[in-house]
Amino acid sequence: MRTIALFGAGKIGIVIAGLFGRSGRYKVKVCDIDPRRAEAVAAMWPNCTSEPLALNDEVATLKLLEGCNAVLSALPFHCNIEVAQFAKKAAVHYFDLTEDVRTTKEIMKLAEGAKTAFMPQCGLAPGFISIAAAHLASRFEVVDSLKMRVGALPIYPSNKLKYNLTWSTEGLINEYGNACEAVIDGKLCEVAALDGYERFMIDGAEYEAFNTSGGLGTLADTLHGKVRTLDYKSIRFTGHRDLMAFLMHDLGFNHNRDLLKQIFEQHIPSTTQDKCIIFVEVQGKRAGRFIQESYASTIYHQQLGTLPVGAIQITTAAGICAPVDLLLSGRLPRSQGFVRTEEITLPELLSNEFGKYYQDEDALSEYT
């Protein structure tokens, strides 16, 4: 059995531990700054043990990584550079869920010359969405435009924002406040979060989408010079964007994010009754013809054993567990240095034990 060090036992960590522990092929060290939380998560699943986590104690942290094949960070994004530094010192593979662009660029530098793999930005978006987009783009001789749209939405919205907290509040606010990468007219550039507004229908329901930060992962760099237009937008119920723009800009919460986080967590309830809408559209040329091809999937909340888990929880957890499993099984072309999630092919991920959670019977069967 391989051994994984899981840093963070929160909303996503609890599902990561469950997926690996229940597989029977992994041992998981569940590590958290709150020892009681780590103990509670480890007690839920087979093959899991708990350890206290103190990133300010280098000796203790490196000892946690002894005998581990990889470390997975499910911690807030601002912890990840430090965790990646520990991974490099301990010579273990590194994976994280960060949507933060600056953090990823720092980890890219850390990965230079490393004999182990550093794969940040796993999960759903960034993560799976880049894998699906890169796969579709590879089917074209010339790619003109590539649209990536993802939404984690409550099934029963009941407030003016039409939103519930389903993952990291801190990560959510950063997506709404940080600059967004895009390719426009062939040039890599930055666009403002909450801009690029559009409305559309899916299965008779109306949604909106707008720019959010981090969802492209490294795909903008990967496809720069190969695509005319590339962008990522979050899907929400209509009316959400205007209220968030009011909070972030008119009331100035973009410059007081800690207070906004506190307000959200006190007044917006969390839920596991959600769905994740995943949509990719590519337009370009194949065999001399200008054509369009799309990938669309909707993943719903479900049970993991006896634990109710949200769609965003299972897709995010599966989006890091599958790359870990593929790399440790020797299924990826590279296992050293900085590894981009889009180096994984869509069929490979969907056929993986953990990637199967992305399978949707209504999605195009040719991708499974």
Number of C-alpha atoms within 10 A of each C-alpha: 8 15 20 25 26 28 27 24 27 17 19 26 25 25 26 28 31 23 23 26 22 17 14 12 13 19 21 25 25 29 28 25 16 14 15 13 20 27 19 15 22 24 14 16 19 18 21 23 20 22 21 20 19 14 17 9 9 11 11 13 19 15 11 20 22 14 13 19 18 25 27 27 26 27 22 16 21 12 15 26 19 12 23 27 15 20 25 18 12 21 18 24 26 29 28 26 27 28 25 23 20 14 17 24 14 13 22 18 12 18 22 13 10 19 14 22 25 28 29 31 28 30 28 27 29 28 30 31 29 29 23 25 23 23 18 22 24 11 14 19 14 18 24 21 21 25 16 23 22 24 22 27 24 25 17 12 15 12 10 9 17 16 22 24 18 23 19 17 17 16 19 16 21 20 21 24 22 19 19 24 27 23 24 17 14 17 15 18 13 14 19 16 21 24 16 14 13 13 13 12 9 9 5 7 8 12 17 19 24 21 27 28 31 26 30 27 28 22 23 22 14 14 19 17 13 18 22 19 22 26 23 30 27 23 26 23 19 16 13 17 22 13 12 18 19 12 14 20 12 11 12 13 19 19 12 11 16 14 12 19 17 12 11 17 14 9 9 14 13 15 19 22 20 24 20 24 20 23 19 22 18 24 21 21 16 14 9 9 9 13 14 16 14 17 17 17 17 19 20 23 21 18 12 14 12 8 12 14 24 29 27 27 27 27 30 24 29 29 28 28 24 27 27 24 21 18 19 15 9 10 13 17 10 14 18 17 21 22 23 22 25 22 16 24 17 21 15 17 26 19 16 17 15 25 24 16 20 25 18 16 10 9 15 13 9 6 17 16
